[in-house]
Amino acid sequence: MERRKVEKFRTADRGHGLRAVAPLHPGELLFRSDPLAYTVCKGSRGVVCDHCLLGKEKLLRCSQCQVAKYCGAKCQVSMSSEIFNSLLQWSFILLINFF
């Protein structure tokens, strides 16, 4: 396993951050993480898939909301299940904090 070149730190007044703990090279990948949330900006709407963000010539409009556009059924189904799971998780968090 490769030794980490960055470490996470926290300060009382400025929050969390990353700092180098080893020499770094230009263009080197330091950190990778799935986004908590993302959206397609207005300029890219209809040009990229709302799920995988890949640019395609022909995108299919969502049959439910009529706004989102997807590469195909696989991306639409994946996005629908992610939204459902996220709503489910937040529902539990709200319930736990409420009681």
C-alpha positions, 0 to 999 in steps of 0.5 A, spaced: 500 500 500 502 506 498 504 511 503 499 517 504 502 524 501 497 528 505 493 528 511 487 531 514 487 536 519 482 541 523 483 548 526 478 551 531 477 557 527 478 555 519 475 548 519 478 542 516 483 541 511 488 537 507 496 538 508 502 535 504 506 530 509 511 528 503 514 531 496 508 532 491 509 533 483 505 537 479 499 534 476 499 528 481 492 526 484 492 527 492 485 525 494 479 522 491 472 522 493 465 521 491 461 527 491 456 528 496 452 532 491 452 534 484 448 538 479 449 540 472 450 547 470 445 551 466 450 551 460 451 544 460 444 542 461 441 537 455 449 536 453 451 531 458 447 526 462 445 528 469 447 521 472 454 520 469 456 527 466 458 524 460 457 528 454 452 525 448 449 528 442 443 524 443 440 524 451 433 521 453 429 526 457 426 523 464 419 520 463 418 522 470 420 529 471 421 531 463 427 536 465 433 531 467 436 528 461 440 521 461 444 517 456 439 511 457 435 507 462 441 504 466 443 511 468 436 513 469 435 507 474 441 508 477 439 516 479 432 514 481 435 509 486 441 514 489 435 519 490 431 514 493 436 511 498 439 518 499 431 520 501 431 514 506 437 516 509 435 523 511 429 520 513 432 516 518 437 522 520 431 526 521 427 521 525 433 519 530 434 527 531 427 528 532 426 523 538 
